[in-house]
């Protein structure tokens, strides 16, 4: 049994959990998905589950393929030039492409926090959906362009470009997730202090997601940045946790892809009964139907009933 086999087992477990959640969500949201005016909160929840499931399945497949070809390159240092550049390019694609899908799923969480914050504070929000689509399209466009160019000229340039893209985008998403998460946490804290929300464990889970996930995403961006630097400079380094070895791959995949996915799923889908909430008769603040699995509210209604929602949804 190789260390890749352990990674495959862990990701398969998460695949099963997410698939089970997706099937439950399908039955819960059958009506909502056929209604054109479903809220952004419902749609972002669906998008996250689908993207996360796609990312985990793709990562499971790529780990299996990396395991199959691991005998070809048992020692793969960042400054090491492999004789067969085609295998090097092939393994670079296997390592990096699923990371982009994970990044898209995390950016859905950023979209979610931004929507919650702007809806609850009645601030004129930028069109976060358009920004989300354009930014993801740009990242995939850069990555795909690198693949196309490297097909005609196999070289280390694609490796450096892919690592640089992952480094910058992961750090940006980490900062945005932390920023909007803090905004939501502070707003929830003010509502809780006035009696709008009774259960402080809601705030604790939001704060956990706000701190834990951005930290891991920032670590991933930093590791990719270090890898990019050493690859670009062809500097020899013997540190297996960041070298492209089975140990390094497993460390990065589990820490920055598997663990954040688990944290988001646990935080979003821990259900709270209505008895855990106190609803103010005057000020309904922060989105509640966002996590409600049975509500049929639109975005306009979401703003008016906002305080109940975050508690039920988280």
Buried (B, 14 or more C-beta within 10 A) or exposed (E): EEBBBBBBEBBBEBBEBBBEBBEEBEEBBEEBEEEEEBBBBBBBBBBBBBBBBBBBBBBBBBBBBBBEEBEBBEEBBBBBEBEEBEBBBBBBBBBBBBBBBBBBBBBBBBBBBBBBBBBBBEEEEEEBBEBBEEBBEEBBEBBEEBBEEBEEEBEBEBBBBBBBBBBBBBBBBBBBBBBBBBBBBEBBBEBBEEEBBBBEBBBEBBBBBBBBBBBBBBBBBBBBBBBBBBBBEEEEBEEBEBBBBBEBBBBBBBBBBBBBBBBBBEBBBEEBEEEBBBBBEEEBBBBBBBBBBEBBBBBEBBBEBBBBBBBBBB
